[in-house]
Amino acid sequence: MRLTQATNYSIRVLLYCAVNPDRPSRVADIAATFGMSETHLFKILKVLVDNKFIETIRGRHGGLKLGRPAEEIRLGDVIAATEESFVMADCFAGEGGKNCPLTLSCEYNRVLREALGAFFEVLDRYTVADIARDRVDIRGMLGLDAAESDCPAAELQPALGA
């Protein structure tokens, strides 16, 4: 089983916002950090906003922030919301499985369902706060510490005597 790129980026966006709680995270900065287009990021954000994992802030100093505390966002919930399907085999799809005469009596289907349940059981034990625990290192790797020392040009002008 492999998670989609959209799910991977969704977790990254949540991690980015979790380690940057003091100010809104900008879409352009997140897209640049992860080497993705802003258009692609907006598609990912729609799911995160619809599920209240992310909140948008409009305006000049707007951006993104977590929709609720990082301790309340379980990884299992994010993955369940961002993945389109958890069909691990044809017999998962619909009633009676696809062209499989064994679906109703086969233990394979039961084993796969148990494995999927265990997968989510582990993911549900962890939150965004758990993966953002080492904030100092993560902030440095994401370039957030350097970004805080940057001042917008409008703030520089009074200091320059303009």
N, C-alpha and C positions, 0 to 999 in steps of 0.2 A: 504494500500500500504506500502510496506517495501523495503527500499533500501538494496542492496546487501552488503555483507561484503567487497567486492572489492571497492565499492564506498566509504564506511566508511573509509577504509584504505587510499584511494586516498586523501580524505579531510585531514586526519591526516598527510600524507606525505607533502602535501602542507603547512599545518599549521607549521609543524616542520621546513621546509625550510624558511618559512616566518619569523619565530622568530629567525632564525640563519642566517641572511643575510651577515654577515661579513666573513664567510668562508664556503667552500663546506660541505654539510652534507654527512656523510658516510653511505652507505647502511647498513653496519653491525650495526652501532649505531641506526639507525631508526628501523631496524628489532628487535633488542634487546629491545628497548624502548617500542615497541608495542607488544612484545611477539609473533612475527611471524617469519616464516622461510625466509631466504634471497631469496630462490627460489620463494616463493609466492610473495615476494616484487618485484622481477624482472618482474613477469607477470603484476603486477599493474603498474610498472614504464613504461612498453612498451606503454600502453595507454596514460599515462601522457606525455611521450616524444613525441609520434606521434602527440598529440594534442598541443604540444608546451607549456604545463603548466610547465614542468620540462626540464631542460637542464643538460646534463651530462658533466662532466669535467674529462678527462682522465689523468692518470699519478699518481705519488706518492702522491701528495697532492690533488688529484682529489676527485670527489664526485658528489653531486647533488646540484643544486640551482634552484630557480624559473626561468622559461623560459621567463617571463616578469614580470613587477612590480605587486606586490600583489594586488594593487588597480585596476588592469586591468583583474584579473581572477575572473569572476563571478561564484558563486556557481552553478547557473543553468547550465552554460556551462560545468562545471566539471561533474555534475550529468548526463546531457544529453550524455556526451561522455563515461561515465563509466558504465551506466546501459544498459543492453541488450534489454530491452523491457519496454514499458509503457502500455502494454495491461492490462487494469483494469478489463475487462470482455470479455467474448467470442465475443460479438458483436463489439469489437474493432479490432479483428483479421480479416484482409482481407475483401474482398467485401461480403456484405450481412451477415456477422457474421457467426458463426459456429452454424448451426442447429437452428437458431432463425428466425421464420417467421415474427417477429415484427421489425426487425432491421431498415427497411426503414421508418417506421412511429413511432417508439418508442422514446419517449422523454428521456428515461433512458440513451441512448447512448449520446445524446446531453448534458445532465447534467454531465455525467462523463467526457466528453471532456472539458466542462467548468471548472470543478473542477481541472482537470489536468493543464489547462491553468492558473488557479489561483495559483496552486502549483508552477509553473515555474515563474509566475509573482513575487511572493514573493522571491524566490531564486535568481532571477535576480537582485533584489535590493541590494543584499549583495555580497561582495567580500571576498577573502582570507584575505585582510587587515582588514576588519571589524571583522572577527573572531579571528584575531591575535592581536587585539588592546591592550590587557593587556599583553604585551610581557614579562615583568619582572616576573609575576606570572607563565606564561606558560613556560618560559625558565627554571625556577626553578623546575616545575613539570616534565619537560622532562629531567632534569639532565644536561642541557646544560651549566649552570654556573660552575658546578663542572668540566665538561669536558674541559673548557677553561683553567683551572689552571693546567691540566695535560700536561706534556711536553713529546714529543716522546723521546725514549731512545737515539737516535742519538744526540739530542740537549743537553742531560744531560752529555754526555761524556766529552766535553771540560770543563764543570764546575767541573767535578770530577777529572780533571787533567789527563785524559787518553790520 
